[in-house]
Amino acid sequence: MTTLVERTGVPVPRPGRFAAMVVVANPALREAVAHTLRTLGARHVLEVSSVAEARQRASAGIADLCVAEAGLPDGSGIALIRELRAAGWARGMVLTTSDDPYSVRAAISAGVRSYLVSAAATTPARTVGERGDGVDSLSAREIQVLQLVAEGKSNKDIGEDLGLSALTVKSHLARIARKLGTGDRAEMVATAMRSGAIA
């Protein structure tokens, strides 16, 4: 099943009048997205596989549309789109396999034009290293917990706010720590904020 969330009031580029950058780690998926954009009349499509490469190539002056995978090997596609929008890019679209409402909210606030959730967007898993699975692997409840941690609340206060026991909150924080690769509350919050998962 595929779900598409679009912002209203944003003009769609006319065929042949836009250029795009596709930032997707999986080569087959990246090529498929680029092919679709060319079929729709894109005059130029730049294909890259990472946030770092996208930042480097963004100076090419495309400034129309960026289609980015939410979870890239070296960072967040949502955060990348926020940067590009601030630099003058007109539109952003996120591809993901997660329909987490907090991620959707972060994407929309970053200026994302569309948020596409699809099983077809599945890419080979990022290498799980010292940083764990990353922000994109957090559940909606874990993001709620992190948001309350960011507000300076204790485990007991978080439990009261969410109707959970302090022990359950501690379990959520342990899972968050594994996924983000750190047990330090401040670092967990900073990582989630940089990715746009929490405000």
N, C-alpha and C positions, 0 to 999 in steps of 0.2 A: 504494500500500500504506500502511496506517495501523498504527502501533504505539502501544499504550497501556501505560504503566508506572504501576501504582498502588501506594500504600503500604497494607499490610494493617493491620487493627486500627483504622482510622479510620471512624467511623460515617458513613453516607451520609444526608444530610438527607431527611426524609420530604416527599413532595409537598405543596406548600402551606405548608410550615413553614420556608422559607428565602428569603432575599433575596440578590441578587448584584450585583456590579459587573463589567461587561465592559469591558476595556481593550484595544482593538484599533484599529489605525490605519485599516484599510480599512473604509469605511462599510458596504459590502455584507456583508462577513464579520461585522462587528460586529453588524449587524442580524440576520443568520442565527443567530448564537450566542445573542443575546438572545431571539429567537423560540423557539429550542429550549428555553431555560431556562423561558420562560413556559409552553410546552407541557408541561413537566415539573412545573409547578405552582408556580413561584417567585411569591411574593406581590409582589415588587418587583424590577425590574432597572434598574440605572443604567448608561447607556452613555456611555463617554468614549473619547478617542482618543490620549491621551498620559499619560506618567508625571506630569507637572506637574498636569494636570487631575485625574488620579486622586487625587493627594495632597490637592488642594484639596477634592475632593468626598468624600473618605474620612471627613470629619467628619460626614457625613449619618447615621452610626450604623448602617450596614447590618451590619457585623461578622460576616457569615456566609460568603459565598463570593466570591472574586475570581478571575475568569478573565482572564488577561493573555497577550498575545502576547509571546514571548520578546524579540524585537527591535522596540522601539518607536522612533519618530523621535527622541525625546529621552532615551532610556536603556533600561535593562534591565527587562523585565517580571519576571524572576526576583528582581532586587534589590527591586523594588516589593513583591512578595509577601512577601519577608523583612521589610520594614518594616511591612507591614500585619499580619503574624502577630505581630510584636513589640508592635503596638498593640492586639492582642486579636481580630483577625479569625480566625475558626475554620478556614477552609479556603482553599487556593489551587490553581489549575490553570493550567498553561502550555500555550499553543498554539504550535507551531513547525514548521518544515520540516526541522529538523536532528535527527538521531538520535545526535549526538555524545555518547559516554558521560560525558565530563567535564561537559557541560551538564546531563545528567540528574542526575549526582551533585550538582552545585551547586543544582539545583532541589529535589531531595529534602531536602538539608541546609537549604534555605530554608523548609521546611515545606510544600512543594507537595503537594497531595493527588493530583493526576494530571498526567502529562506526555504530551501528545498530539502525536504526530508524524504529519503528514499532508500530502500534496500539496495537499489542499483548503484548507490553512491559508495557502497562498501569498497574499501581499499585494503591492501595488505596492512596488517597491524603495524603500528610504529614499533620500533625496537624498544623493548622495555628495559631501560637501563637504571641508572642510579636515581633518576627523577620519577620512577614509577610510571603509571599509565597516563598521567597528566590530567589537566583540568577537564578536558572533554569527556573523561570517563566518570566524572562525578555525577551522582544521582541528584534528582530534584531536592530530596530531603537533605543530602549532604551540602548542597549549595545553600539551603535555608539555614543550616547549622553554621556554615561559614559566614553567612551574612550577619548572624547574631554575634558570632565571635568578633567580627569586624566592628560591631557596635559596642564592644567591651564587656559583653555579658559573660557571666560565669556559667559553668556546666549546669548548675542548679537553676539559674535564671532561664537558660536556654530550654531546659526541660519543662519548666513551667509555661513558657511561651508556646511551646510546641506540643504540650501534653505528653511529654516523655519523662521517663525516669532519668536521673543524673547518670546512671550506669549505661543507659541506652545512648545518651549523648556522648559519653566517653567512648562507646563502641563506634559511633559514627566518626568521631574525631580520629580514632585509630585507623579506620578505613581510609579517611581523607589523607592521613599522614602517609600511609602506604602508597596511595595513588600519586601524591605530589612529591614523595621522596623526602619529606621533612616532617618532624614532629613539633617543630617550633610554630606556635600559634601565629606569631607576627609574620613569619615567612609564608605560612599557608595562606594567610589573608592577602599578603602582597602579591603572591603568585596568582591568586584568583582575581584580584583587582586588575593586574596587568593584562589578563586574558579577557577581561570584560564580563566574567561570570557573575561578579558581584559589584555593587556600586560603592 
